[in-house]
Amino acid sequence: MDQQTLQQLHGASDLTTEAVDVTVAAIGETHQALAQQPYAVLTAMKSVVGDVTAVEQLQRTITTGVYRTIRAVNQVAGRLATYLWNHLEK
């Protein structure tokens, strides 16, 4: 493979990693916003507000962890791709 093609592939890899990161972040924010809506309705009922708040916090923690993990794996994959492209370019 010629040098220009390798550089283009390297650039495409970097762009893909960045696009996945930005997209997953946006999806995570949207997910949290949508998930919050039923909790807002349920917390209006005073008799269940404590339980609803606990469930909401658990859901928020799990969801945040899942999206953080996806983004971390994406970053590792991006670094691995960069490492490989750099070694192929030599």
C-alpha positions in Angstrom: 0.0 0.0 0.0 1.4 3.4 -0.9 2.1 6.1 1.7 -0.8 8.4 0.6 -3.3 5.6 1.0 -2.1 4.7 4.4 -2.3 8.4 5.5 -5.9 8.6 4.2 -6.8 5.4 6.1 -5.2 6.8 9.2 -7.2 10.1 8.8 -10.4 8.1 8.2 -9.8 6.1 11.3 -9.3 9.2 13.4 -12.5 10.8 12.0 -14.4 7.6 12.7 -13.2 7.5 16.3 -14.2 11.1 16.8 -17.6 10.7 15.1 -18.4 7.6 17.3 -17.4 9.5 20.4 -19.5 12.6 19.6 -22.5 10.5 18.5 -22.4 8.3 21.6 -22.2 11.3 23.8 -25.3 12.9 22.1 -27.2 9.6 22.3 -26.3 9.3 26.0 -27.6 12.8 26.8 -30.8 12.2 24.8 -31.3 8.9 26.6 -30.9 10.5 30.0 -33.3 13.3 29.1 -36.0 10.9 27.8 -35.6 8.6 30.8 -36.1 11.6 33.2 -39.6 12.3 31.9 -41.5 9.5 33.6 -39.6 10.1 36.8 -40.7 13.8 36.8 -44.3 12.6 36.6 -43.9 9.9 39.2 -42.2 12.2 41.7 -45.3 14.3 41.8 -46.9 11.5 43.7 -45.7 12.2 47.3 -46.2 8.6 48.5 -43.6 7.1 46.1 -41.2 10.0 45.7 -38.4 8.3 47.8 -38.6 5.0 45.8 -38.9 6.8 42.5 -35.8 8.9 43.3 -33.8 5.8 44.2 -34.8 4.0 41.0 -34.0 7.1 39.0 -30.6 7.5 40.5 -29.8 3.8 39.9 -31.0 4.1 36.3 -28.9 7.2 35.8 -25.8 5.6 37.2 -26.1 2.5 35.1 -26.8 4.5 31.9 -23.9 6.8 32.5 -21.6 3.8 33.1 -22.7 2.1 29.9 -22.2 5.1 27.7 -18.8 5.9 29.4 -17.7 2.3 28.7 -18.7 2.5 25.1 -16.8 5.8 24.7 -13.7 4.3 26.5 -13.7 1.2 24.3 -14.0 3.5 21.2 -11.0 5.5 22.4 -8.9 2.3 23.0 -9.9 1.1 19.5 -8.9 4.5 18.1 -5.5 4.4 19.8 -4.9 0.9 18.6 -5.8 1.9 15.0 -3.4 4.9 15.3 -0.6 2.6 16.5 -1.2 0.2 13.7 -1.3 2.9 11.0 1.8 4.5 12.4 3.7 1.2 12.2 2.4 0.5 8.7 3.5 4.0 7.5 7.1 3.3 8.5 
